[in-house]
Amino acid sequence: MNKNVAIVTDSTAYLPKEERERLSIYMVPLSVIFAEKTYKEELELTTEEFYKKLEGAEQLPTTSQPSTGQFVELFTDLKKQGYQQVVTLHLSSGISGTFQNALTAGEMVDELEVHGFDSEIACYALGFFVREAAQLALKGAGVSEILTRLEEIKATLKAYFMVADLGHLHRGGRLSGGQLLVGNLLKIKPILHFVDGKIVPFEKVRTEKKAIDRILQLLDQDLRSDGRYEVTVIHAMRPEAAEQLAADIRENYDNVVDVVISVFGPVIGTHLGPGSLGISWYKQAEA
Ligand code: MYR
């Protein structure tokens, strides 16, 4: 039996398993490597286990993208299930080779059309794209309708975040334009964001409180305009801070449809470190 479009993503969307199952989303995991032992995130290492392991680690972990073979295996299975088309959405190609490997795999599986979407972001902000793509696919939308909506989301999506210790990002080599911050590591709490798929400093502030206030100000500028918004507060071992931010946002804005509390899971946590916080939002489609 022919099936509609399959939606594939990777583990760094940190979409809970129940949500993926409800929306028929397929997931390929990235991995964390601790002292030469490789763990597929979520499947072999939960977020809680990761941060606990990090505390006691003598050597800091590294990460790796899924192999082309992992994607070929999933795509072949989707073809067997009766899918003829796939939309595969991934963390930014500017920080990981995951997207490229998915595209390469797509070319290796005959009689299956694989369309890639580079979210140019990661974490639950990537999840925003994936959720909408899956909802549209379940309603019977075709690839071009799905890709058009994904571009609309990209046009309104914002994400700002900050880390407790910039050393993790420097070590992993994922901070662009951060040279000026190096000598200043301890004295500043830069707000970070993505430009053209790469992480760059947005503004330098001196305290976490000032950084949070500035991100909330940016959120406020958008939320004061027309439209309904989806918001996520993302955290690395900061559940209370995330709950508080989410509660404040829910209380202050009637046009926020939902505030999801989400995580910087193992792979992203390897590059950001514990204590990181971020907020992302986008505008829902006009009814
Ligand atoms: C790999 O090994 O391919 C994975 C590399 C992941 C780099 C992650 C860098 C930090 C991303 C922060 C995302 C914040 C989203 C709001």
Residues whose N, C-alpha, C, O or C-beta is under 5 A from the ligand:
A	BS01	MYR	T63 S64 Q65 I95 S96 G97 A122 C123 A159 F161 R174 V267 I268 H271 G278
